[in-house]
């Protein structure tokens, strides 16, 4: 079974719910990394006054590595639990990984 990197990008207000969801499934997610980002582009809806002034929306990025099967199960769980959430994702094959 190959490992993949699951990347999730979401509005900051969804981040805690997503972290709680991932932490509730240690059988699928052994860990993850969270970073803050600035969303820009035609598909990024700027809502708050600060976003309109700055020209970007505050986003949280969560990344997790695991088997492709487990990461697809997480995607299905997110779709079921947060069906209309403004979350963008992608899966990337892992060529190599490990501690240095």
C-alpha positions as CSV (number, residue, x, y, z in Angstrom):
1,X,0.0,0.0,0.0
2,X,1.5,3.3,-1.0
3,X,1.6,6.4,1.2
4,X,0.0,9.7,0.0
5,X,0.0,13.2,1.4
6,X,-3.5,14.6,2.0
7,X,-3.7,18.3,1.9
8,X,-6.8,20.1,3.2
9,X,-7.3,23.9,2.8
10,X,-10.2,25.5,4.6
11,X,-11.4,28.8,6.1
12,X,-9.9,29.4,9.6
13,X,-13.3,29.0,11.2
14,X,-13.5,25.3,10.2
15,X,-10.0,24.4,11.4
16,X,-10.9,23.4,15.0
17,X,-13.7,21.2,13.8
18,X,-11.4,19.5,11.3
19,X,-8.7,19.0,13.9
20,X,-11.3,17.4,16.2
21,X,-12.5,15.2,13.4
22,X,-9.0,14.0,12.5
23,X,-8.0,13.5,16.2
24,X,-11.2,11.3,16.6
25,X,-9.8,8.8,14.1
26,X,-6.3,7.7,15.2
27,X,-6.9,4.5,13.3
28,X,-6.8,6.5,10.0
29,X,-4.7,9.5,10.9
30,X,-1.5,9.0,13.0
31,X,-0.8,12.8,13.0
32,X,-1.0,16.0,11.0
33,X,0.6,19.4,10.6
34,X,-1.4,22.6,10.6
35,X,-0.2,25.9,9.0
36,X,-1.8,29.2,8.3
37,X,-2.1,30.5,4.7
38,X,-3.6,33.3,2.6
39,X,-6.1,32.2,0.0
40,X,-6.2,34.1,-3.3
41,X,-7.9,33.4,-6.7
42,X,-11.2,33.3,-8.5
43,X,-12.6,30.6,-6.3
44,X,-11.7,32.3,-3.0
45,X,-14.7,34.2,-1.7
46,X,-13.6,37.4,0.2
47,X,-16.2,38.1,2.8
48,X,-14.9,40.1,5.8
49,X,-13.9,43.7,5.5
50,X,-10.2,42.9,6.3
51,X,-10.2,40.2,3.5
52,X,-11.6,42.7,1.0
53,X,-8.9,45.3,2.0
54,X,-6.0,42.8,2.1
55,X,-7.1,40.9,-1.1
56,X,-6.9,37.5,0.4
57,X,-8.8,35.2,2.8
58,X,-7.3,33.6,5.9
59,X,-7.0,29.8,5.4
60,X,-5.8,26.9,7.4
61,X,-3.8,24.1,5.7
62,X,-3.8,20.7,7.3
63,X,-1.5,17.9,5.9
64,X,-1.3,14.3,6.8
65,X,0.5,11.3,5.4
66,X,-0.9,7.8,5.4
67,X,-2.0,5.0,3.2
68,X,-4.1,6.0,0.2
69,X,-6.9,3.9,1.6
70,X,-6.9,5.6,5.0
71,X,-6.7,9.1,3.4
72,X,-9.6,8.3,1.1
73,X,-11.6,7.2,4.1
74,X,-10.8,10.5,5.7
75,X,-12.1,12.4,2.6
76,X,-15.3,10.3,2.7
77,X,-15.7,11.1,6.4
78,X,-15.2,14.8,5.8
79,X,-17.8,14.7,3.0
80,X,-20.3,13.0,5.3
81,X,-19.6,15.1,8.4
82,X,-19.1,18.5,6.8
83,X,-21.1,18.2,3.5
84,X,-21.2,21.8,2.5
85,X,-18.0,23.0,4.0
86,X,-15.7,25.2,1.9
87,X,-12.8,22.7,1.9
88,X,-10.4,22.0,-0.9
89,X,-8.2,18.9,-0.9
90,X,-5.6,17.0,-3.0
91,X,-3.7,13.8,-2.6
92,X,0.0,13.6,-3.6
93,X,2.0,10.4,-3.9
94,X,4.9,10.1,-1.5
95,X,8.2,9.1,-3.1
96,X,10.2,8.8,0.1
97,X,9.8,9.9,3.7
98,X,11.3,9.4,7.2
99,X,13.4,11.1,9.9
100,X,16.8,12.6,9.0
